[in-house]
């Protein structure tokens, strides 16, 4: 089973260059698509994919990459990437 970073490495450069906060990027089989999700909560994004695929999902954060990976249950070929800006810890 490929890990998230291996899957990212296989994405076309054009896709990675287009990453922007406020958008959700999806690789579904060999089809790439994205949509705006400005000011959507994690729950709203999860609800969108539940409505589309009828499957639950969980987020895994990669703050060092400034990316969130939405893992949709029983759909390992679906790659969902959400760029985000990690909040700085207040001291």
Biopython code that builds the backbone (N, CA, C, O; Angstrom):
import numpy as np
from Bio.PDB.StructureBuilder import StructureBuilder

atoms = [
    (1, "UNK", "N", (0.837, -1.184, 0.000)),
    (1, "UNK", "CA", (0.000, 0.000, 0.000)),
    (1, "UNK", "C", (0.882, 1.248, 0.000)),
    (1, "UNK", "O", (1.784, 1.388, 0.825)),
    (2, "UNK", "N", (0.607, 2.135, -0.927)),
    (2, "UNK", "CA", (1.395, 3.357, -1.031)),
    (2, "UNK", "C", (1.038, 4.309, 0.096)),
    (2, "UNK", "O", (-0.111, 4.384, 0.530)),
    (3, "UNK", "N", (2.044, 5.031, 0.561)),
    (3, "UNK", "CA", (1.725, 6.040, 1.559)),
    (3, "UNK", "C", (1.433, 7.370, 0.861)),
    (3, "UNK", "O", (1.626, 7.509, -0.347)),
    (4, "UNK", "N", (0.973, 8.327, 1.633)),
    (4, "UNK", "CA", (0.545, 9.619, 1.096)),
    (4, "UNK", "C", (1.662, 10.305, 0.315)),
    (4, "UNK", "O", (1.427, 10.808, -0.783)),
    (5, "UNK", "N", (2.850, 10.330, 0.858)),
    (5, "UNK", "CA", (3.949, 11.033, 0.190)),
    (5, "UNK", "C", (4.342, 10.347, -1.122)),
    (5, "UNK", "O", (4.750, 11.024, -2.066)),
    (6, "UNK", "N", (4.227, 9.030, -1.198)),
    (6, "UNK", "CA", (4.502, 8.332, -2.461)),
    (6, "UNK", "C", (3.451, 8.696, -3.503)),
    (6, "UNK", "O", (3.775, 8.896, -4.674)),
    (7, "UNK", "N", (2.196, 8.782, -3.077)),
    (7, "UNK", "CA", (1.134, 9.183, -3.996)),
    (7, "UNK", "C", (1.342, 10.613, -4.486)),
    (7, "UNK", "O", (1.137, 10.909, -5.663)),
    (8, "UNK", "N", (1.752, 11.499, -3.574)),
    (8, "UNK", "CA", (2.023, 12.889, -3.967)),
    (8, "UNK", "C", (3.127, 12.968, -5.005)),
    (8, "UNK", "O", (3.040, 13.740, -5.959)),
    (9, "UNK", "N", (4.151, 12.178, -4.819)),
    (9, "UNK", "CA", (5.291, 12.198, -5.736)),
    (9, "UNK", "C", (4.895, 11.798, -7.147)),
    (9, "UNK", "O", (5.559, 12.185, -8.109)),
    (10, "UNK", "N", (3.827, 11.032, -7.284)),
    (10, "UNK", "CA", (3.387, 10.577, -8.598)),
    (10, "UNK", "C", (2.468, 11.578, -9.302)),
    (10, "UNK", "O", (2.170, 11.416, -10.485)),
    (11, "UNK", "N", (2.024, 12.601, -8.591)),
    (11, "UNK", "CA", (1.141, 13.588, -9.208)),
    (11, "UNK", "C", (1.913, 14.449, -10.206)),
    (11, "UNK", "O", (3.090, 14.739, -9.992)),
    (12, "UNK", "N", (1.262, 14.858, -11.288)),
    (12, "UNK", "CA", (1.927, 15.749, -12.250)),
    (12, "UNK", "C", (2.330, 17.068, -11.589)),
    (12, "UNK", "O", (1.645, 17.560, -10.693)),
    (13, "UNK", "N", (3.424, 17.618, -12.033)),
    (13, "UNK", "CA", (3.927, 18.880, -11.499)),
    (13, "UNK", "C", (2.886, 19.983, -11.624)),
    (13, "UNK", "O", (2.767, 20.826, -10.735)),
    (14, "UNK", "N", (2.135, 19.985, -12.714)),
    (14, "UNK", "CA", (1.120, 21.020, -12.932)),
    (14, "UNK", "C", (0.078, 21.024, -11.820)),
    (14, "UNK", "O", (-0.395, 22.081, -11.402)),
    (15, "UNK", "N", (-0.270, 19.841, -11.350)),
    (15, "UNK", "CA", (-1.251, 19.732, -10.264)),
    (15, "UNK", "C", (-0.661, 20.315, -8.988)),
    (15, "UNK", "O", (-1.306, 21.115, -8.310)),
    (16, "UNK", "N", (0.557, 19.917, -8.662)),
    (16, "UNK", "CA", (1.189, 20.394, -7.424)),
    (16, "UNK", "C", (1.424, 21.908, -7.464)),
    (16, "UNK", "O", (1.346, 22.580, -6.436)),
    (17, "UNK", "N", (1.707, 22.430, -8.640)),
    (17, "UNK", "CA", (1.926, 23.861, -8.791)),
    (17, "UNK", "C", (0.627, 24.644, -8.584)),
    (17, "UNK", "O", (0.657, 25.806, -8.179)),
    (18, "UNK", "N", (-0.493, 24.017, -8.858)),
    (18, "UNK", "CA", (-1.800, 24.674, -8.749)),
    (18, "UNK", "C", (-2.359, 24.668, -7.328)),
    (18, "UNK", "O", (-3.350, 25.346, -7.057)),
    (19, "UNK", "N", (-1.735, 23.904, -6.408)),
    (19, "UNK", "CA", (-2.263, 23.831, -5.046)),
    (19, "UNK", "C", (-2.425, 25.218, -4.460)),
    (19, "UNK", "O", (-1.539, 26.067, -4.557)),
    (20, "UNK", "N", (-3.578, 25.422, -3.851)),
    (20, "UNK", "CA", (-3.879, 26.706, -3.247)),
    (20, "UNK", "C", (-4.844, 26.488, -2.097)),
    (20, "UNK", "O", (-5.755, 25.664, -2.187)),
    (21, "UNK", "N", (-4.641, 27.225, -1.021)),
    (21, "UNK", "CA", (-5.552, 27.160, 0.114)),
    (21, "UNK", "C", (-6.938, 27.584, -0.373)),
    (21, "UNK", "O", (-7.073, 28.536, -1.141)),
    (22, "UNK", "N", (-7.954, 26.869, 0.080)),
    (22, "UNK", "CA", (-9.315, 27.179, -0.336)),
    (22, "UNK", "C", (-9.813, 26.294, -1.457)),
    (22, "UNK", "O", (-10.935, 26.467, -1.933)),
    (23, "UNK", "N", (-8.989, 25.340, -1.888)),
    (23, "UNK", "CA", (-9.382, 24.395, -2.933)),
    (23, "UNK", "C", (-9.151, 22.967, -2.452)),
    (23, "UNK", "O", (-8.307, 22.713, -1.593)),
    (24, "UNK", "N", (-9.911, 22.050, -3.017)),
    (24, "UNK", "CA", (-9.749, 20.624, -2.759)),
    (24, "UNK", "C", (-9.315, 19.986, -4.070)),
    (24, "UNK", "O", (-9.949, 20.197, -5.104)),
    (25, "UNK", "N", (-8.241, 19.209, -4.034)),
    (25, "UNK", "CA", (-7.705, 18.562, -5.229)),
    (25, "UNK", "C", (-7.916, 17.057, -5.116)),
    (25, "UNK", "O", (-7.676, 16.458, -4.068)),
    (26, "UNK", "N", (-8.371, 16.455, -6.219)),
    (26, "UNK", "CA", (-8.771, 15.055, -6.196)),
    (26, "UNK", "C", (-8.156, 14.312, -7.378)),
    (26, "UNK", "O", (-8.145, 14.804, -8.507)),
    (27, "UNK", "N", (-7.645, 13.114, -7.092)),
    (27, "UNK", "CA", (-7.251, 12.180, -8.147)),
    (27, "UNK", "C", (-8.161, 10.970, -7.981)),
    (27, "UNK", "O", (-8.115, 10.261, -6.976)),
    (28, "UNK", "N", (-8.978, 10.763, -8.985)),
    (28, "UNK", "CA", (-9.923, 9.644, -8.974)),
    (28, "UNK", "C", (-9.586, 8.762, -10.170)),
    (28, "UNK", "O", (-9.883, 9.105, -11.314)),
    (29, "UNK", "N", (-8.966, 7.629, -9.889)),
    (29, "UNK", "CA", (-8.406, 6.767, -10.932)),
    (29, "UNK", "C", (-7.400, 7.586, -11.727)),
    (29, "UNK", "O", (-6.413, 8.042, -11.150)),
    (30, "UNK", "N", (-7.602, 7.793, -13.017)),
    (30, "UNK", "CA", (-6.669, 8.604, -13.807)),
    (30, "UNK", "C", (-7.227, 9.978, -14.123)),
    (30, "UNK", "O", (-6.733, 10.657, -15.023)),
    (31, "UNK", "N", (-8.245, 10.391, -13.396)),
    (31, "UNK", "CA", (-8.908, 11.673, -13.628)),
    (31, "UNK", "C", (-8.574, 12.626, -12.482)),
    (31, "UNK", "O", (-8.702, 12.272, -11.310)),
    (32, "UNK", "N", (-8.143, 13.840, -12.836)),
    (32, "UNK", "CA", (-7.813, 14.855, -11.840)),
    (32, "UNK", "C", (-8.867, 15.950, -11.891)),
    (32, "UNK", "O", (-9.274, 16.381, -12.969)),
    (33, "UNK", "N", (-9.305, 16.399, -10.720)),
    (33, "UNK", "CA", (-10.241, 17.506, -10.662)),
    (33, "UNK", "C", (-10.061, 18.248, -9.348)),
    (33, "UNK", "O", (-9.465, 17.730, -8.404)),
    (34, "UNK", "N", (-10.580, 19.457, -9.299)),
    (34, "UNK", "CA", (-10.523, 20.253, -8.079)),
    (34, "UNK", "C", (-11.759, 21.138, -8.017)),
    (34, "UNK", "O", (-12.450, 21.351, -9.013)),
    (35, "UNK", "N", (-12.013, 21.645, -6.824)),
    (35, "UNK", "CA", (-13.141, 22.552, -6.664)),
    (35, "UNK", "C", (-12.847, 23.521, -5.526)),
    (35, "UNK", "O", (-12.088, 23.209, -4.609)),
    (36, "UNK", "N", (-13.464, 24.711, -5.597)),
    (36, "UNK", "CA", (-13.251, 25.680, -4.525)),
    (36, "UNK", "C", (-14.000, 25.269, -3.267)),
    (36, "UNK", "O", (-15.137, 24.801, -3.332)),
    (37, "UNK", "N", (-13.360, 25.448, -2.136)),
    (37, "UNK", "CA", (-13.983, 25.137, -0.844)),
    (37, "UNK", "C", (-13.535, 26.183, 0.172)),
    (37, "UNK", "O", (-13.195, 25.867, 1.312)),
    (38, "UNK", "N", (-13.545, 27.433, -0.274)),
    (38, "UNK", "CA", (-13.118, 28.514, 0.612)),
    (38, "UNK", "C", (-14.020, 28.561, 1.843)),
    (38, "UNK", "O", (-15.246, 28.523, 1.736)),
    (39, "UNK", "N", (-13.405, 28.642, 2.979)),
    (39, "UNK", "CA", (-14.085, 28.754, 4.268)),
    (39, "UNK", "C", (-14.950, 27.530, 4.594)),
    (39, "UNK", "O", (-15.817, 27.603, 5.465)),
    (40, "UNK", "N", (-14.723, 26.420, 3.908)),
    (40, "UNK", "CA", (-15.422, 25.185, 4.274)),
    (40, "UNK", "C", (-14.705, 24.587, 5.478)),
    (40, "UNK", "O", (-13.479, 24.641, 5.576)),
    (41, "UNK", "N", (-15.467, 24.031, 6.368)),
    (41, "UNK", "CA", (-14.869, 23.313, 7.492)),
    (41, "UNK", "C", (-14.470, 21.914, 7.015)),
    (41, "UNK", "O", (-14.872, 21.467, 5.941)),
    (42, "UNK", "N", (-13.675, 21.243, 7.835)),
    (42, "UNK", "CA", (-13.334, 19.853, 7.523)),
    (42, "UNK", "C", (-14.606, 19.019, 7.405)),
    (42, "UNK", "O", (-14.707, 18.154, 6.535)),
    (43, "UNK", "N", (-15.569, 19.279, 8.276)),
    (43, "UNK", "CA", (-16.816, 18.514, 8.251)),
    (43, "UNK", "C", (-17.581, 18.732, 6.950)),
    (43, "UNK", "O", (-18.159, 17.788, 6.412)),
    (44, "UNK", "N", (-17.595, 19.954, 6.438)),
    (44, "UNK", "CA", (-18.286, 20.224, 5.172)),
    (44, "UNK", "C", (-17.621, 19.473, 4.016)),
    (44, "UNK", "O", (-18.306, 18.974, 3.124)),
    (45, "UNK", "N", (-16.299, 19.395, 4.031)),
    (45, "UNK", "CA", (-15.586, 18.644, 2.987)),
    (45, "UNK", "C", (-15.907, 17.160, 3.114)),
    (45, "UNK", "O", (-16.166, 16.489, 2.114)),
    (46, "UNK", "N", (-15.891, 16.651, 4.334)),
    (46, "UNK", "CA", (-16.244, 15.243, 4.546)),
    (46, "UNK", "C", (-17.679, 14.967, 4.106)),
    (46, "UNK", "O", (-17.950, 13.928, 3.504)),
    (47, "UNK", "N", (-18.593, 15.877, 4.396)),
    (47, "UNK", "CA", (-19.991, 15.713, 3.982)),
    (47, "UNK", "C", (-20.115, 15.667, 2.463)),
    (47, "UNK", "O", (-20.892, 14.881, 1.922)),
    (48, "UNK", "N", (-19.343, 16.514, 1.777)),
    (48, "UNK", "CA", (-19.360, 16.526, 0.311)),
    (48, "UNK", "C", (-18.997, 15.147, -0.234)),
    (48, "UNK", "O", (-19.686, 14.624, -1.110)),
    (49, "UNK", "N", (-17.923, 14.561, 0.278)),
    (49, "UNK", "CA", (-17.490, 13.257, -0.222)),
    (49, "UNK", "C", (-18.419, 12.135, 0.225)),
    (49, "UNK", "O", (-18.566, 11.136, -0.479)),
    (50, "UNK", "N", (-19.047, 12.289, 1.389)),
    (50, "UNK", "CA", (-20.033, 11.294, 1.808)),
    (50, "UNK", "C", (-21.229, 11.313, 0.860)),
    (50, "UNK", "O", (-21.730, 10.260, 0.466)),
    (51, "UNK", "N", (-21.684, 12.509, 0.496)),
    (51, "UNK", "CA", (-22.806, 12.621, -0.439)),
    (51, "UNK", "C", (-22.442, 12.062, -1.817)),
    (51, "UNK", "O", (-23.277, 11.447, -2.480)),
    (52, "UNK", "N", (-21.218, 12.274, -2.237)),
    (52, "UNK", "CA", (-20.778, 11.820, -3.569)),
    (52, "UNK", "C", (-20.552, 10.310, -3.626)),
    (52, "UNK", "O", (-20.946, 9.658, -4.594)),
    (53, "UNK", "N", (-19.912, 9.747, -2.582)),
    (53, "UNK", "CA", (-19.513, 8.344, -2.620)),
    (53, "UNK", "C", (-20.219, 7.457, -1.592)),
    (53, "UNK", "O", (-20.115, 6.233, -1.661)),
    (54, "UNK", "N", (-20.930, 8.056, -0.649)),
    (54, "UNK", "CA", (-21.608, 7.265, 0.378)),
    (54, "UNK", "C", (-20.666, 6.583, 1.343)),
    (54, "UNK", "O", (-20.998, 5.546, 1.917)),
    (55, "UNK", "N", (-19.474, 7.168, 1.528)),
    (55, "UNK", "CA", (-18.449, 6.579, 2.406)),
    (55, "UNK", "C", (-17.996, 7.615, 3.437)),
    (55, "UNK", "O", (-17.936, 8.809, 3.143)),
    (56, "UNK", "N", (-17.685, 7.156, 4.624)),
    (56, "UNK", "CA", (-17.148, 8.049, 5.649)),
    (56, "UNK", "C", (-15.670, 8.323, 5.361)),
    (56, "UNK", "O", (-15.039, 7.636, 4.558)),
    (57, "UNK", "N", (-15.141, 9.333, 6.028)),
    (57, "UNK", "CA", (-13.751, 9.711, 5.773)),
    (57, "UNK", "C", (-13.132, 10.322, 7.024)),
    (57, "UNK", "O", (-13.827, 10.724, 7.957)),
    (58, "UNK", "N", (-11.813, 10.377, 7.013)),
    (58, "UNK", "CA", (-11.063, 11.012, 8.091)),
    (58, "UNK", "C", (-9.922, 11.826, 7.490)),
    (58, "UNK", "O", (-9.411, 11.508, 6.417)),
    (59, "UNK", "N", (-9.539, 12.871, 8.195)),
    (59, "UNK", "CA", (-8.418, 13.696, 7.771)),
    (59, "UNK", "C", (-7.144, 13.280, 8.473)),
    (59, "UNK", "O", (-7.154, 12.914, 9.649)),
    (60, "UNK", "N", (-6.057, 13.342, 7.743)),
    (60, "UNK", "CA", (-4.719, 13.199, 8.328)),
    (60, "UNK", "C", (-3.955, 14.452, 7.910)),
    (60, "UNK", "O", (-3.900, 14.792, 6.728)),
    (61, "UNK", "N", (-3.370, 15.128, 8.887)),
    (61, "UNK", "CA", (-2.666, 16.381, 8.624)),
    (61, "UNK", "C", (-1.174, 16.154, 8.435)),
    (61, "UNK", "O", (-0.555, 15.327, 9.105)),
    (62, "UNK", "N", (-0.623, 16.913, 7.505)),
    (62, "UNK", "CA", (0.815, 16.932, 7.244)),
    (62, "UNK", "C", (1.266, 18.392, 7.308)),
    (62, "UNK", "O", (1.470, 19.020, 6.268)),
    (63, "UNK", "N", (1.425, 18.942, 8.523)),
    (63, "UNK", "CA", (1.767, 20.365, 8.645)),
    (63, "UNK", "C", (3.087, 20.726, 7.976)),
    (63, "UNK", "O", (3.252, 21.851, 7.503)),
    (64, "UNK", "N", (4.026, 19.787, 7.930)),
    (64, "UNK", "CA", (5.311, 20.078, 7.279)),
    (64, "UNK", "C", (5.152, 20.270, 5.776)),
    (64, "UNK", "O", (5.992, 20.909, 5.141)),
    (65, "UNK", "N", (4.081, 19.723, 5.201)),
    (65, "UNK", "CA", (3.780, 19.882, 3.768)),
    (65, "UNK", "C", (2.694, 20.922, 3.529)),
    (65, "UNK", "O", (2.435, 21.307, 2.388)),
    (66, "UNK", "N", (2.058, 21.376, 4.610)),
    (66, "UNK", "CA", (0.917, 22.286, 4.541)),
    (66, "UNK", "C", (-0.225, 21.658, 3.746)),
    (66, "UNK", "O", (-0.889, 22.318, 2.946)),
    (67, "UNK", "N", (-0.434, 20.355, 3.990)),
    (67, "UNK", "CA", (-1.474, 19.603, 3.294)),
    (67, "UNK", "C", (-2.266, 18.754, 4.267)),
    (67, "UNK", "O", (-1.753, 18.293, 5.286)),
    (68, "UNK", "N", (-3.541, 18.559, 3.923)),
    (68, "UNK", "CA", (-4.393, 17.596, 4.616)),
    (68, "UNK", "C", (-4.740, 16.515, 3.608)),
    (68, "UNK", "O", (-4.970, 16.789, 2.430)),
    (69, "UNK", "N", (-4.771, 15.293, 4.089)),
    (69, "UNK", "CA", (-5.141, 14.146, 3.255)),
    (69, "UNK", "C", (-6.473, 13.636, 3.771)),
    (69, "UNK", "O", (-6.581, 13.221, 4.925)),
    (70, "UNK", "N", (-7.487, 13.667, 2.918)),
    (70, "UNK", "CA", (-8.776, 13.106, 3.294)),
    (70, "UNK", "C", (-8.785, 11.657, 2.846)),
    (70, "UNK", "O", (-8.679, 11.364, 1.655)),
    (71, "UNK", "N", (-8.911, 10.756, 3.802)),
    (71, "UNK", "CA", (-8.915, 9.324, 3.524)),
    (71, "UNK", "C", (-10.368, 8.866, 3.516)),
    (71, "UNK", "O", (-11.030, 8.849, 4.553)),
    (72, "UNK", "N", (-10.858, 8.494, 2.332)),
    (72, "UNK", "CA", (-12.236, 8.042, 2.188)),
    (72, "UNK", "C", (-12.247, 6.527, 2.344)),
    (72, "UNK", "O", (-11.561, 5.809, 1.615)),
    (73, "UNK", "N", (-13.035, 6.053, 3.305)),
    (73, "UNK", "CA", (-13.070, 4.634, 3.663)),
    (73, "UNK", "C", (-13.386, 3.761, 2.445)),
    (73, "UNK", "O", (-14.285, 4.066, 1.661)),
    (74, "UNK", "N", (-12.630, 2.674, 2.307)),
    (74, "UNK", "CA", (-12.809, 1.669, 1.254)),
    (74, "UNK", "C", (-12.591, 2.210, -0.160)),
    (74, "UNK", "O", (-13.074, 1.622, -1.127)),
    (75, "UNK", "N", (-11.869, 3.321, -0.287)),
    (75, "UNK", "CA", (-11.580, 3.883, -1.612)),
    (75, "UNK", "C", (-10.096, 4.252, -1.703)),
    (75, "UNK", "O", (-9.757, 5.429, -1.828)),
    (76, "UNK", "N", (-9.210, 3.252, -1.641)),
    (76, "UNK", "CA", (-7.777, 3.551, -1.613)),
    (76, "UNK", "C", (-7.251, 4.220, -2.883)),
    (76, "UNK", "O", (-6.204, 4.866, -2.841)),
    (77, "UNK", "N", (-7.953, 4.081, -4.012)),
    (77, "UNK", "CA", (-7.490, 4.704, -5.249)),
    (77, "UNK", "C", (-7.848, 6.188, -5.328)),
    (77, "UNK", "O", (-7.359, 6.896, -6.208)),
    (78, "UNK", "N", (-8.689, 6.657, -4.421)),
    (78, "UNK", "CA", (-9.100, 8.061, -4.397)),
    (78, "UNK", "C", (-8.116, 8.850, -3.546)),
    (78, "UNK", "O", (-7.913, 8.536, -2.373)),
    (79, "UNK", "N", (-7.509, 9.866, -4.128)),
    (79, "UNK", "CA", (-6.567, 10.727, -3.414)),
    (79, "UNK", "C", (-7.190, 12.115, -3.307)),
    (79, "UNK", "O", (-7.460, 12.762, -4.318)),
    (80, "UNK", "N", (-7.413, 12.564, -2.081)),
    (80, "UNK", "CA", (-7.996, 13.883, -1.839)),
    (80, "UNK", "C", (-6.993, 14.701, -1.028)),
    (80, "UNK", "O", (-6.612, 14.315, 0.077)),
    (81, "UNK", "N", (-6.571, 15.833, -1.589)),
    (81, "UNK", "CA", (-5.559, 16.681, -0.977)),
    (81, "UNK", "C", (-6.155, 18.071, -0.747)),
    (81, "UNK", "O", (-6.750, 18.663, -1.648)),
    (82, "UNK", "N", (-5.986, 18.574, 0.467)),
    (82, "UNK", "CA", (-6.496, 19.893, 0.815)),
    (82, "UNK", "C", (-5.330, 20.736, 1.335)),
    (82, "UNK", "O", (-4.869, 20.525, 2.457)),
    (83, "UNK", "N", (-4.849, 21.688, 0.531)),
    (83, "UNK", "CA", (-3.805, 22.591, 1.034)),
    (83, "UNK", "C", (-4.360, 23.469, 2.155)),
    (83, "UNK", "O", (-5.520, 23.882, 2.116)),
    (84, "UNK", "N", (-3.529, 23.746, 3.143)),
    (84, "UNK", "CA", (-3.960, 24.616, 4.238)),
    (84, "UNK", "C", (-2.767, 25.339, 4.833)),
    (84, "UNK", "O", (-1.617, 24.976, 4.585)),
    (85, "UNK", "N", (-3.050, 26.354, 5.611)),
    (85, "UNK", "CA", (-2.019, 27.129, 6.275)),
    (85, "UNK", "C", (-2.044, 26.771, 7.756)),
    (85, "UNK", "O", (-2.953, 27.188, 8.473)),
    (86, "UNK", "N", (-1.059, 26.002, 8.227)),
    (86, "UNK", "CA", (-1.053, 25.627, 9.651)),
    (86, "UNK", "C", (-1.017, 26.879, 10.534)),
    (86, "UNK", "O", (-0.289, 27.833, 10.262)),
    (87, "UNK", "N", (-1.811, 26.844, 11.583)),
    (87, "UNK", "CA", (-1.823, 27.984, 12.521)),
    (87, "UNK", "C", (-0.584, 27.943, 13.374)),
    (87, "UNK", "O", (-0.134, 26.886, 13.815)),
    (88, "UNK", "N", (-0.050, 29.111, 13.594)),
    (88, "UNK", "CA", (1.131, 29.199, 14.464)),
    (88, "UNK", "C", (0.667, 29.129, 15.907)),
    (88, "UNK", "O", (-0.360, 29.694, 16.284)),
    (89, "UNK", "N", (1.442, 28.428, 16.689)),
    (89, "UNK", "CA", (1.139, 28.304, 18.114)),
    (89, "UNK", "C", (1.373, 29.664, 18.775)),
    (89, "UNK", "O", (2.392, 30.315, 18.545)),
    (90, "UNK", "N", (0.420, 30.071, 19.588)),
    (90, "UNK", "CA", (0.616, 31.328, 20.335)),
    (90, "UNK", "C", (1.448, 31.028, 21.591)),
    (90, "UNK", "O", (1.218, 30.034, 22.281)),
    (91, "UNK", "N", (2.379, 31.871, 21.860)),
    (91, "UNK", "CA", (3.286, 31.652, 22.999)),
    (91, "UNK", "C", (2.894, 32.558, 24.148)),
    (91, "UNK", "O", (3.530, 32.531, 25.202)),
]
sb = StructureBuilder()
sb.init_structure("model")
sb.init_model(0)
sb.init_chain("A")
sb.init_seg("    ")
for serial, (resi, resn, name, xyz) in enumerate(atoms, 1):
    if name == "N":
        sb.init_residue(resn, " ", resi, " ")
    sb.init_atom(name, np.array(xyz, "f"), 0.0, 1.0, " ", f" {name:<3s}", serial, name[0])
structure = sb.get_structure()
